[in-house]
Amino acid sequence: MIGLRVRGRLELMLAAKGIGTSWNEFPAGPDLLEAMGAGALDFGMTGNTPPIFATANGLPIRYVGYEPAAPMLVALLVGARSSVTDLASLKGGRVAVTRGSNAHYLLLSLLRRHQLNPGQIDIAYLQPADAGAALANGSIDAWAIWDPLMSSAIAAGHARVLADARGASDNHYFYIARTDFAAEKSLVALILNELRLTGQWINDHPHEAAIVLEANSGLAASVWKVALSHARFGAKAIDAAPIVEQQRIADTFLAAGLLKRPVAVSGAMAPIG
């Protein structure tokens, strides 16, 4: 979304329709969707898990688009000098994650794949800034986190990857709109097309994109270049392709006792076609 804002094309297109634009940044998807539920936001991008919790909580949101699978954009990190070599070594350890984030699902999925249960580790629900500092000072044993914060921690010498989401999660990123905004299909289609074009530009010009992102994020271009290498970008209107895993994620959190009630993900889709 930073790339879309910096290119400036969307604002001009919306202004021609008499629509003003404002941009807001959030530390994580749950915060973004809370703002959307409060009416402070119409459209945003988030990882796979936050919209499931938002739907379970009755927030007026709809899936309108998504990015290609990007399992290397989220990982479980350990300290750079940690003796931990596999998931089993984390038994009894303290692992930080942002509650209700895509990294939270990755953590649960990795534990399940290695026949562990969440009760065998001490899960600390921390926001990214606090978790990053905790890993750097050794007060936690592992941190489940997404890019570019993942690549930033590694570049700083604080962390290394224990496991990413390959084989554990497709890790789609979704474009979410307030229910009333999602009904404006031509407007949503315009935004998604600009996101698609921006994604293609990033794919074709990763070095230039990293420099642009550095100037607008505070993270070094070298960090962004690594993060961008972990995925291919190209927004699509929502369809059935990513919904099977979304339902699996919802069912996983329900079974773990972390959702209030079952969620039928397909009911929150808002196709534009």
C-alpha positions in Angstrom: 0.0 0.0 0.0 3.0 2.3 0.5 3.9 1.9 -3.1 0.3 2.8 -4.2 0.4 6.0 -2.1 3.8 7.1 -3.3 2.9 6.7 -7.0 0.1 9.1 -6.5 -2.1 7.9 -9.4 -5.0 6.7 -7.3 -5.5 10.1 -5.6 -5.7 11.8 -9.0 -8.2 9.3 -10.3 -10.4 9.6 -7.2 -10.1 13.4 -7.2 -11.5 13.3 -10.7 -14.5 11.6 -9.3 -14.8 14.1 -6.5 -13.5 11.7 -3.9 -10.8 12.7 -1.4 -8.1 10.4 -0.1 -6.4 10.0 3.2 -3.8 7.4 4.2 -3.3 5.7 7.6 -0.7 3.3 8.9 -1.2 0.7 11.5 1.3 -1.6 13.4 -0.7 -4.7 12.5 -3.8 -6.0 10.8 -6.0 -6.3 13.9 -5.5 -2.5 14.6 -6.4 -1.7 11.0 -9.6 -3.7 11.1 -10.6 -2.2 14.5 -10.3 1.3 12.9 -12.4 0.0 9.9 -15.0 -1.4 12.2 -15.2 2.0 13.9 -15.8 3.7 10.6 -12.4 5.5 10.5 -11.3 3.5 7.4 -12.9 2.3 4.2 -10.2 0.1 2.6 -7.0 -1.6 3.7 -4.6 -4.5 3.4 -4.1 -7.1 6.1 -2.7 -10.6 6.6 -4.9 -13.7 6.5 -6.0 -14.0 10.1 -7.2 -10.5 11.2 -10.3 -10.5 9.0 -11.4 -13.8 10.5 -11.4 -12.3 14.0 -13.0 -9.2 12.7 -15.8 -11.2 11.1 -16.3 -13.3 14.2 -16.6 -10.0 16.2 -19.3 -8.8 13.8 -17.4 -6.0 12.2 -18.9 -4.7 8.9 -16.1 -5.8 6.6 -15.8 -7.7 3.3 -12.9 -9.4 1.4 -12.6 -7.6 -1.9 -9.2 -8.7 -3.2 -6.0 -10.6 -2.4 -2.3 -11.0 -3.3 -0.6 -14.2 -4.5 0.5 -16.7 -1.9 3.6 -15.5 -0.1 4.8 -18.1 2.4 8.2 -16.6 2.7 6.8 -13.2 4.0 6.2 -14.6 7.5 8.4 -16.7 9.7 9.3 -17.9 13.2 12.6 -16.3 14.2 15.0 -17.2 17.0 17.9 -15.2 18.3 20.9 -15.0 16.0 23.0 -17.0 18.5 20.2 -19.2 19.8 20.9 -22.9 20.4 17.3 -23.7 19.1 17.5 -25.8 16.0 13.9 -27.1 15.6 10.4 -26.6 17.0 10.8 -29.3 19.6 13.6 -27.3 21.1 11.1 -24.5 22.0 9.2 -26.7 24.5 8.9 -24.6 27.7 10.2 -21.6 25.9 8.7 -18.1 25.5 7.4 -17.2 22.0 6.1 -13.8 21.1 3.5 -13.1 18.5 0.9 -10.5 17.7 -2.5 -12.0 18.7 -4.8 -12.6 15.7 -2.1 -11.9 13.1 -1.0 -14.0 10.2 2.1 -14.9 12.3 -0.2 -16.2 15.0 -1.7 -18.7 12.6 1.8 -19.6 11.4 2.8 -20.4 14.9 -0.2 -22.6 15.5 0.3 -24.3 12.2 4.0 -25.0 12.8 3.2 -26.4 16.3 0.5 -28.7 14.9 2.8 -30.0 12.1 5.5 -30.8 14.7 2.9 -32.5 17.0 3.2 -29.9 19.7 0.4 -28.0 21.3 0.3 -24.3 22.3 0.3 -25.3 26.0 3.8 -26.6 25.6 5.2 -23.1 25.0 4.7 -19.8 26.8 3.0 -17.6 24.2 3.5 -13.9 24.8 1.1 -11.7 22.9 3.2 -8.6 22.0 3.0 -5.9 19.4 5.9 -6.0 16.9 8.1 -3.3 18.4 8.0 -4.9 21.9 8.5 -8.4 20.5 11.5 -7.3 18.4 13.1 -5.6 21.4 12.5 -8.7 23.5 14.1 -11.0 21.0 17.1 -8.7 20.7 17.6 -8.6 24.5 17.0 -12.3 25.0 13.9 -12.1 27.1 12.0 -14.3 24.6 13.1 -17.4 22.8 11.4 -16.9 19.5 9.2 -14.4 17.6 6.6 -15.1 14.9 6.6 -12.1 12.6 6.1 -10.9 9.0 8.2 -8.9 6.5 9.7 -6.3 6.4 10.1 -6.5 10.2 11.4 -10.0 9.8 14.1 -9.0 7.3 14.9 -5.9 9.5 15.6 -8.1 12.6 17.8 -10.4 10.6 19.7 -7.5 9.0 20.3 -6.0 12.4 22.0 -9.2 13.5 19.3 -10.0 16.1 17.6 -13.0 14.5 17.7 -15.9 12.1 14.8 -17.9 10.6 13.8 -21.1 12.3 10.9 -21.8 9.9 8.9 -19.8 7.4 5.4 -20.6 6.2 6.3 -22.9 3.3 4.3 -26.0 3.8 2.4 -24.5 6.7 0.4 -21.6 5.2 -0.1 -20.0 1.8 0.0 -16.7 3.6 -2.2 -14.6 1.3 -2.6 -10.9 2.0 -6.1 -9.6 1.6 -7.7 -6.3 0.6 -10.6 -5.6 2.9 -13.3 -2.9 2.7 -16.1 -1.8 4.9 -19.3 -3.4 3.8 -20.8 -0.2 2.5 -17.7 0.7 0.6 -17.4 -2.8 -0.9 -20.8 -2.3 -2.5 -19.2 0.4 -4.7 -17.9 -2.2 -7.1 -16.5 0.1 -9.8 -14.6 2.1 -7.2 -13.2 -1.1 -5.7 -12.2 -2.4 -9.1 -10.4 0.9 -9.8 -8.4 0.6 -6.6 -7.6 -3.1 -7.2 -6.4 -2.3 -10.7 -4.0 0.4 -9.4 -2.8 -2.1 -6.8 -2.2 -4.7 -9.5 -0.2 -2.2 -11.6 1.8 -1.1 -8.6 2.6 -4.7 -7.8 3.8 -5.3 -11.3 6.0 -2.3 -11.1 7.5 -3.6 -7.9 8.1 -7.0 -9.5 9.8 -5.4 -12.5 11.8 -2.7 -10.5 12.7 -4.1 -7.1 15.7 -1.9 -6.6 13.8 1.3 -7.4 10.9 0.1 -5.3 13.2 -0.6 -2.3 14.5 3.0 -2.5 11.0 4.4 -2.6 10.0 2.3 0.3 13.0 3.3 2.3 12.1 7.0 1.9 8.6 6.4 3.1 9.0 3.9 5.9 12.2 4.4 7.8 13.5 1.0 7.0 16.7 0.7 4.9 16.4 -0.1 1.1 18.6 -3.1 1.7 16.0 -4.5 4.1 13.2 -3.8 1.6 15.1 -5.4 -1.2 15.3 -8.7 0.8 11.7 -8.5 1.8 10.5 -7.9 -1.8 12.5 -10.9 -2.9 10.3 -13.1 -0.8 7.1 -12.6 -2.9 5.6 -11.7 -6.2 2.9 -9.1 -6.2 -0.3 -8.7 -8.3 -3.6 -7.9 -6.7 -6.7 -9.8 -7.8 -10.4 -9.4 -7.1 -11.5 -11.8 -4.5 -12.5 -15.3 -5.7 -12.8 -18.8 -4.3 -9.1 -19.7 -4.6 -7.8 -18.5 -1.2 -11.0 -19.2 0.7 -10.3 -22.9 1.5 -7.3 -22.0 3.6 -9.1 -19.0 5.1 -11.8 -21.4 6.4 -9.0 -23.8 7.7 -7.5 -20.8 9.6 -10.9 -19.9 11.1 -11.5 -23.5 12.1 -8.0 -23.7 13.7 -8.6 -20.7 15.9 -12.0 -21.9 16.8 -10.6 -25.3 17.9 -7.9 -23.5 19.9 -10.6 -21.6 21.8 -9.5 -18.2 20.4 -12.6 -17.4 18.4 -16.0 -16.6 20.0 -18.0 -18.5 17.4 -17.6 -20.3 14.1 -16.9 -18.2 11.0 -18.2 -18.9 7.5 -15.5 -17.1 5.5 -17.3 -17.3 2.2 -20.1 -15.2 3.6 -17.7 -12.3 4.0 -16.7 -12.2 0.3 -17.7 -9.3 -1.9 -16.8 -10.2 -5.5 -16.7 -7.3 -7.9 -17.6 -9.3 -11.0 
